[in-house]
Amino acid sequence: MGDMTAHFSRSEFSCKCGCGLSGIHLDLVKKLECVRERFGMPIRVTSGMRCRKHNKKIAGSSEYSAHLFGLAADLACTDSSTRHSLLPIVLDEFNRVGIAKDFIHVDLDSMKDRDVVWTY
């Protein structure tokens, strides 16, 4: 059980470098909880909050990444069947979605294009 919502805990969103940064935005987690409820299966967060140092080490990451502000999460998604099931639910909840081979990025960054889907 999570400490932020029924299925998500703060530690899942902490910076993966081990620095302890964990200021994930509650609105993001609430939307992810809605996705999880509808999906009906666990969702693994591969990246949530990032410190600047860790963000610089991520290939292709922006210096203004929504991860830096606790407004983004990457969700593990390693096969096409799961992607096919998860993506429509994600698109119902999020207006900003990135699709990669092994994850789906979602964010609430209002400073960038509002309705956009991109690939990595």
C-alpha positions as CSV (number, residue, x, y, z in Angstrom):
1,M,0.0,0.0,0.0
2,G,1.2,3.5,-0.8
3,D,1.5,6.4,1.6
4,M,0.5,9.0,-1.1
5,T,-2.4,7.1,-2.6
6,A,-3.8,3.6,-2.4
7,H,-1.1,2.3,-4.8
8,F,1.8,4.8,-4.8
9,S,4.3,5.7,-2.2
10,R,6.6,8.8,-2.1
11,S,9.7,6.6,-2.3
12,E,8.7,5.4,-5.8
13,F,9.0,9.0,-7.0
14,S,12.3,9.9,-5.2
15,C,15.4,10.7,-7.3
16,K,17.0,7.5,-8.4
17,C,20.5,8.8,-7.7
18,G,20.0,8.3,-4.0
19,C,20.1,12.0,-3.0
20,G,16.7,11.8,-1.3
21,L,15.0,14.4,-3.4
22,S,11.3,13.6,-3.3
23,G,9.1,16.6,-4.0
24,I,6.7,15.0,-6.4
25,H,3.6,16.9,-7.1
26,L,0.5,15.4,-5.5
27,D,-1.7,16.2,-8.6
28,L,0.6,14.0,-10.7
29,V,0.3,11.1,-8.3
30,K,-3.5,11.5,-8.1
31,K,-3.7,11.3,-11.9
32,L,-1.5,8.2,-11.9
33,E,-3.7,6.6,-9.2
34,C,-6.7,7.1,-11.6
35,V,-4.6,5.4,-14.4
36,R,-3.7,2.6,-12.0
37,E,-7.3,2.0,-10.9
38,R,-8.5,1.8,-14.5
39,F,-5.5,-0.3,-15.7
40,G,-6.2,-2.8,-13.0
41,M,-2.5,-3.9,-12.6
42,P,0.6,-2.5,-10.9
43,I,2.4,0.3,-12.6
44,R,6.2,0.7,-11.9
45,V,7.6,4.2,-11.8
46,T,11.1,4.2,-13.4
47,S,11.7,7.9,-12.9
48,G,9.9,10.5,-11.0
49,M,11.6,13.4,-9.2
50,R,15.2,14.2,-10.4
51,C,17.9,16.4,-9.0
52,R,19.8,18.5,-11.6
53,K,22.9,16.4,-11.3
54,H,21.0,13.1,-12.0
55,N,18.9,14.7,-14.8
56,K,22.1,15.7,-16.7
57,K,23.1,12.0,-16.8
58,I,19.8,10.9,-18.4
59,A,20.3,10.7,-22.2
60,G,18.1,13.1,-24.1
61,S,16.7,14.9,-21.0
62,S,16.0,18.6,-21.1
63,E,17.7,21.1,-18.8
64,Y,14.1,22.2,-18.0
65,S,12.7,18.7,-17.6
66,A,9.4,18.5,-15.8
67,H,11.1,15.8,-13.7
68,L,13.1,18.5,-12.0
69,F,10.0,20.1,-10.6
70,G,8.1,17.0,-9.6
71,L,5.7,17.2,-12.5
72,A,6.7,14.1,-14.5
73,A,6.9,10.4,-14.2
74,D,8.1,7.6,-16.5
75,L,6.1,4.4,-16.3
76,A,7.7,1.0,-17.2
77,C,6.1,-0.4,-20.3
78,T,8.3,-2.9,-22.1
79,D,5.9,-4.7,-24.5
80,S,3.5,-3.7,-27.2
81,S,0.5,-5.4,-25.6
82,T,0.9,-3.6,-22.3
83,R,1.5,-0.3,-24.2
84,H,-1.7,-0.9,-26.2
85,S,-3.7,-1.4,-23.0
86,L,-2.1,1.4,-20.9
87,L,-1.8,4.2,-23.5
88,P,-5.5,4.9,-24.0
89,I,-5.9,5.3,-20.2
90,V,-2.9,7.5,-19.9
91,L,-4.2,9.7,-22.8
92,D,-7.5,10.1,-20.9
93,E,-5.7,11.5,-17.9
94,F,-2.7,13.4,-19.3
95,N,-2.3,15.9,-22.1
96,R,1.5,15.5,-22.3
97,V,2.7,12.0,-23.1
98,G,6.0,10.7,-24.4
99,I,6.3,7.1,-25.8
100,A,9.6,5.2,-25.6
101,K,10.5,1.6,-26.3
102,D,10.5,0.7,-22.6
103,F,8.5,3.5,-20.8
104,I,5.7,6.0,-21.1
105,H,6.4,9.5,-19.9
106,V,3.6,11.6,-18.4
107,D,3.8,15.2,-17.1
108,L,1.8,18.2,-16.0
109,D,4.3,20.8,-17.3
110,S,2.1,23.9,-18.0
111,M,5.0,25.9,-19.3
112,K,5.3,23.8,-22.4
113,D,2.9,22.7,-25.2
114,R,-0.3,21.7,-23.5
115,D,-1.6,18.9,-25.8
116,V,1.2,16.8,-27.2
117,V,2.4,13.3,-27.7
118,W,5.9,12.6,-28.8
119,T,8.3,9.6,-29.2
120,Y,11.8,9.1,-28.1
